[in-house]
Amino acid sequence: MNYGISSGHEKTSYAAEEILRAGGNAFDAAIAALAAMCITEPCMSSLCGAGFAMMIPQGKKPTLLDFFCQTPQQKRSQSELKAIEVDFGDTSEFYYVGPGSIATPGTVAGIFEIHQRYATMPIEELFAPAMDLCRTGVIINDFQYYDFFLLRDILGMSSYGREHFFQAEQIKAVGKRIRLPELSDTLDYIGRQGVRSFYEGEIANLFFSQYENTTQLTKKDWKDYTCIYRKPLELSWAGKSVYTNPPPAVGGLWLIEYLKAATTDLNALDFLSEKHLRAQLEVWESLRAFRKNSEGLDLLSGYRTQQHQIRSKGTSHFSIIDKWSNAVSVTTTLGEGSGCFIEGTGLQLNNMLGEESILPNGIDSWIPDTRLASMCCPTYVSGQEDYQLVLGSGGGARIPFMIGQVLFNMLVLDQDIRNSVKAARSFDNLKTVQLEPGYPSLHHMDRQINLWENTSLYFGGVHGVAQIEGRLMAAADFRRDGNSILSTSKIPPN
C-alpha cells in the first residue's frame, strides 16, 4: 500500500491515514482531513469556513472545486461589526468580527460534493476520526498556541470560546488539551442527516435563532449556496504542466505570473547560492511594477478584480496521493474567525465580510451574491512520464509566491520536495525584500534586504506530496508545525 499525506497538524494526517488504511481513496481521506482540521486547526478551518479543492482522479484531468464563501444576496442595514486589533509583533492589523462579518460558509457543501462525486466510504465513517478527536481532545502545540494567542480577543468574545480555549482568563498553555464534544455531536448529526441539515435544517435554524437580527445573511443565502466546478488555470513551465486555482480567486493568477517571471534557463545556478538569491531578486524586481499597479489583475486573461491585496492569515492546507494515484490538494480558511459560535454545535463562523484586505474600498464595499476573492491556490503539477505533485500553502498574500519558490527549487534546480520546502524563502513586501536565513552569501547586493534571524511562518506553510517514477515523497512545512506521512508510517496511540 503506497500513499503520501502532508498537512498542517499530525492529527489531521493521522485521520487521513486511518481512512486510507481502511481502504478509502484520497478523496475519502480528504473528507476525513477536512473534518479533523476543525479541531486540530480550529482558527484556520471550520465547517462554517470555506476553501478550494484541486482534485485529480487517476488518469484524468484535474478539476477545481470552489467551495469558498459567498456574499449575501442583498445588503441589510442591520448588522453588528466589531473592530479587533491583532498584534503580529512586527505589525498590527484591524479585523472586523461579529455577526455582520459572516459570509455564507461553503465547507459542508464542499465535503458533500467531494463525497458524492469521488468518495467510496460512508460519510459517517469518514467523520469518525474527527469525532474521536473532538471527544478525546488535541494537545496544544507551539503553533496552535501562537495562533490562539494572536486571536485571543476574538476567541474570548463568546462564552463558548472562553470555556474551551481559555484557562484562568488566559489562553490555554502548550501541552493542555482542547476538547470540543459539541462539535463531535454536530459531525454525527450532519453525517446522518446530510448536507441540507446544515444549510436548511437544525444547524441553519440555530444560527438564525441567534443572529438573524445582527447578521447580513438570510435563510435564503444559506439555502441557495452551491459549490462551483472550475477549469484550472494551466501553464506549461520547466517541462511540466502546472494547474492552479482560476478566477475569481486571484492566488492562481499570481502564481502563474511568478512562474513566468522565473526563468528556467539557469544551467549554472547552484541551489541556495548567491546566484540563486540574485535570480529570486530579479523575479521580485520584474513583478514589482505589476504588483503596485492597482489595476494589474486586469492584464491577466481579461479578469477584473479590486481584491488584489488579500492577506488573510487564517489559512491551512493538506495534500494527499493514494495507492491508485488519485491526488487531492485542499486549502481552507476561516479568515480570523468572527468570534461567533453557533450555540450547542462547537462551530465558529467565518469573518470573510470583515477583512479590509479583501475589501480595499471599504468594509461595506462587497458586491452582493458573489464569490469573495482569495489568495488560496491549491496546485497540481504533472509530467509526460510518471510524475505528479500536489501542493499548496497557508500565508495570506504570500501563498502563491511561496508555492512558486518551492516549484522553482524542484523543477528548475532539481531538488527533492523535502529540500525544496525546507529551503530559505524570500518575499518582496513592495518596500523591502524579506529574506529568511539560509543563503551562504549576501556580498555585493545592491537591493535593500531585511535578513531575518530565524525562519518564520511569515514565509508560508507549504505542504506537498510528490510521486516521481513510482517513488512517493511527502514534505510538510516546519514553519507551521506541519506533518507528513508515507505508507510505511504507523498511527501512534492517542
N, C-alpha and C positions, 0 to 999 in steps of 0.2 A: 504494500500500500504506500503510495507516494503522494504527499501533499505538502504545501507550504502555507503558512499563515504569518501575517505581520500586522500588529495592531498597537494601539496606544496603552494597553494595560494587559498584564499577564492573564488576568481572569477572563478578559474578552477573548484572548487567544485560546484559552482552555475551553471556553464554551463552544467556540467554533470547532475545536478539535474533537470534543465529545461527540458532536454530530457527525463529523467525517468518519470517526471510528465506528459509529453505529450504522454506517452505510450511506449516509447522506452525501449529496454533492456540494459543490462550492456555494450554490445558491441557498440550499438548506442551511449551511454553515453561516452564510451572511445574515440570515434572519436571526439565528441564534446570537450572533455577534451584536447586531443592532439592538436586540433586547437587552443583552448583557451590559452594553455601554450605558444604559440608563441608570445603572447602579455603580459601574466601575468608573465612569466619567460623567457624573450627573450634572456638571456645569457645562458640558460640551455636547451632550446628547440627551434626548428625551423623546418619548412618544409624542410630545407636543412641540417637537422641533421640526427639522427638515433636512434635506440633503439631496445627493445625486449618486446614482449607481451606474458605473460602466460595466456592462455585462457581456461576456464573451462565451457563449456556448461552444463546446468543442467543434472545430471545423467550420464555424460560422463567423460572419462579420460582427464586429462589436456594435452594440446599441446603447444609448444613454437614456436612463430613466430619470426624469426630473420629478422629484417629489419635494421641491422647495416650497417656501411659504408663498401664499397668495395674499394680495392686499384685499381689504373689504370691498364689497361691490359698490358701496356708496359711503361718503363721509358723513359722520354723525357729529352733532355739535357737542354731545356729552361724552366725555371720556376722562379718565384720570391718568395723568402722567406725573412722574416724579423724577427730578434730575439727581443722579448719583455720580459723584466724582470717584473714579477708580485710579488709584495711585500705583503706577507701574515702576516706581523708583526713579528712573531717568526722565520720566514724563508722566503726566496725568491726563486723563480724558474724561469727558462727561458723557454719560449714557442716560437715556430716558427709560424708565421702567414703570411698572404698574399696569393696570388693566388696559389702558389706552395704547400700550406699546405692543400688544399681541396681534400678530398676523395669523391667518388660518394655517394650522400646522399640517405637515404632509407626511410625517414618518410612518404613521399607521397605514395610510393608503399605500405608501411605498412598500412596506413589508408585505401587505396582502397582494399587491401587484406582482412582486417577485415570486411569491408563493404560488399564485395561480398559474403563472407562465412557465416557471423554471424549476420549482421545488418538487421533491419526491416524497417527503415525510409529512405526517400530520403536523399542523402548526402548534398544537398543544405540546407535542414532543420537542419542537424547536424552541419553545418558550421555557421549557423545563429547567435548563441550566441557569437562566437568568432568575427564574423564580426561586431556585435554591439559594442563589447569591443574595437575593433581596432578604430572605429569611435569616440566613446564617451570618450575613454581613461581609463587607470588604474592608480589609485593613488599610488605613490611610497611609499612602506612601508620600515621599517628599514632594513629588509633583502635584498630587492631589491636594496636599496641604497648602502649597503655594497658590493653587487655583482657588481653593475655598477662601484663603486669607484675602486675596485680591478682591473677591466678590462678597466679602463678609457683610457689607452694608445691604446688599441685595438679598442674600440668603437670610439675613436677620429681619427682613421686613414682615415675615409671616410667623405665626406661632409654630407652624409645621417646620419651617426652616430652622428656627431656633431650637426646637425639640430634637431634631435629627442631626444637625450639623454643628451645634454648639454644646459646650460643657462649661458650666460656671461662667456664662456670658462671654466665653472665648471660643473661637473655632477649635474643634476637637484636634488634639495633637497627633502627630505622626505615631503610628502604632495602635491608635484607637480604631474601633470599628464603626462603619456606617451601616445601619440596618434600615431597610425600607419595606417592612412587611406589607404595608398597604399597596405598594407597587406590585408585589407578588400576587395579591388578590386581583389587582387590575389586569395583569397579564393573563391570569387564569380566566377572568371574565371575557376579555376580548378574544382569547384563543377559542373559547367555547361558543361565543355568540357571533363572532365575525366582525368585519370591518365597519358595518353600519351601526354596530353597537357603540362605536366611538363617535362617529360623525352625526348620528341621528338618535341614538339610544340613550342609555343611562349616563354615559360619560358626558355627552353633549348637554344633557339636561342638568347635570350637576354644575357644569361650567356656567351655563346661563342663569341658573338659580343664584349663583354668587355674583356674577359680573355683568349681567345683561344691561344694567343701567350705567355702567362705568367703562365698558369696552366699545371699541369701534365695530366689533363683529356682530353679526346677526346669525340666527339659526340657519338661514338660507346660505350664508357664506360657508358654514361647515358642511351642510348637506350637499352643496354643489361642487365641493373640492374634488379634483381629479388629478391623477398623475399624467405626465406627458412623455411620450417616447420621442426622442430627437435623434437625428442623424449626427454622429460625432463630427467635429472638425478633423480633417486629415491632412497630414503633411509628410511628404517624403523627405527624409533627413538622415544623413550619415548611413545610407544604405538600408534604412528601416522605414516602416510606416508608423507614424505617431498619430494616435487617435485621442482626442480630448474633448472637454465639455464645450458645446456650442452656445451661442447666444440664445436667450437673453442673459445667461451668465457671462461674465467677462474674463474670468480667470483663464479659460482656454485660449481666448484671443491673445492675452498677454504671453502665455506660454509659447504660442506659435511665433509671436514677434521676437521673443527672446531667442528661440532656436534659430530663426532666420538671421539674426544678428551675430550668432556664434558660428564663426567659420569652422568648417570641418577639414580644411586643408592645412593641417598642423603636424606634419610628419616629424618635425624636430622638437616637438613640445613634450617636456617631461612632466609627469604628474606632480602637482604641488611644488613646482619650481617657480622661480621668479618670472620666467616666460609664461607659465600658466596664469599667474596673477595678472601679468600685463594683458594677456588675452581676455581675462574677465573684465578688467578695467575698460578695455576697448569696447566690449559689449555694452557696459553701462553707459559709456560716453555716446555710443551710437543710438541708444534708446532715450537719452535724456530729453532731447527736444520734443520727441514724440510724446513722452510721458507728461511733460509740462504743458503740452497743448490740451486745453480743456475739451476741445472737440476731437482729440486724437482718435478716439474709437470710431468716429465717422469714416475714417480711412480704411477700416477693416471690413471688407465684404459688404459694405453698404449699411451696416448696422449702426444705429444711433442709440446712445445712452448717455445720461448725465451722471451715471452712478459709477464713476471711474476711480474712486479713491477708497474702495471698500477695505476696511481694516479689521473686520470682526475677529475678536480673539477666541470666541468660544467654538472652535472647530477641532475635529479629530478625524482620523482616517484608519481604515484597515484594508488589507489586500489578501486574497486567497486564490490559490490554484489547487485543484483536486487531482485525484489519480486518473481521471478521464481527460485531463487538460482543460476542463471548464475553468474559467477565470472570472473574478469579480473584483472591482475596485470601488470602494464606497467612502464618500466624505460626508460628514454630518455636522450640524451646527445647532446651537440653541441661542445664538447671539451671546449675550452675557446672562441670559435668563431675565424674566420680568419680575422675579420675586413673588409671583402669584402661583400658588399651588391650588389644584382642584381638590377640595376637601374630601378626605377619605380615599384618595386614589394614589397619593405619592407622586403625582405628575406636576412638574414645574413647566410653566408655559414660556414660550419664546418672547423676546422683546424686539423682534425684527422691524417694527414700526418706530422703534425708539433709538435707532443708531444714526446720528447725524452723518457719519461717514458713508452710510448707504444713501442718505438723503441730503446731499450737499447744498441743496437750495432751501433747506429748512425742514424741520421735523414734521411739518404738515404738508410737505410737497409731494407726498406719494400719490401715484395715479391709481384710481380705483380699479379693482378687478384685473390686476396684472401680476405676473410673477416678479418678485423682487430680484434684483441682480445679485450676483455673488462672485467671489473670487475662487470658490471651490472648483477644482478641476481634476477629478479622478481620471487617470490616464492609462492607456494601453499601448504597448509597442509590439509589433510583430515583424518577422523577417521571413524571407523565402525559405530558409532552412528551419530546423526545429528551434524556433526562438519565440518566446513570448515573455512579456514583462508587464506587471500591473503595479502601479504605484500612485501615491497621492500624498497630501500633506495638510496639516493644520498650519495656522500662522497668518491669517488675515491677508493683507495686501501683499505679503511676501510669498504666498503659496506658489504661484506659477513660477517665480524666479528660483525658488529652492528646488522645485522639481526639475527645472531646466538645467541647473548645475549638476544634479545627480545624473541626468541623461547625458550631459556633456562628458562627465567622467567615465560613464560606462561605454557610450557609443563612439566617442572620439578618442579618448585616452585609454580605452581597452581595460578599464578597471572592473573588478567584480562588484556586485551590488553592495557588499559589506563595506569595502573601502570607499566606494562612491558615496554612500550615505554618511559614513564617519568623517569624511574629508572636510576641511575648513571651507566655509562659505562666505559670501560677501553680499551686501545689499546697498544699493545707492538710494538714500532717502531724499535725493534731489538737492541735498546740501553737502553731504559728506558721504564717502563710501565707507560703510561699516564693514569691518573685516574681523573674522574670527582668527585666533592664533592657529598656526599650523603650517604656514608658508615659511621656508627656510631663510628667505632674504627679502628685505624691503629697501635695498640700496637703490639710489638714484630714481626714486619715484617722484614724478612731477605733479601728482594729483594729491588733493587733500584726503587723507585716510585716517580714520579713527580705528586704531587697533585695540580690540577688546582683550582684556587679560584672560578671560575664560570663555569657553563655549557657552551658548545660551539658547533657550527656547525661542528667543527673538528670531533665530535663523531657521525656524520651522520645525516640523516633525514629520519627516518623510518615512513612510512605511511601505515596503515593496516586496514582491516575490518575483523571481525570475526562473524560467525554465529554458535552459540552453543546451541543445543536443542531448536531451534526456536527463540532464542534471538539474536538480532544483536547488535554489539558494533563496534565503529569506533574510531581510535586514529590517530591523526596527530602530528608530532614531532614539539614541540615548539622551538627546536633548529634552525629550518629553517622557522619559522612563518607558519607552516602548518595549514590546516583547515580540519575539519571533519564534516560530516552532516549525521544525521539519518533521517528517514522518517517523523518524527514529526517536522523537521525544516521548516522554511519558507524562501522563497527567498526575500531578502531585496531589496528595491528600489535602482536604480542606484544613 
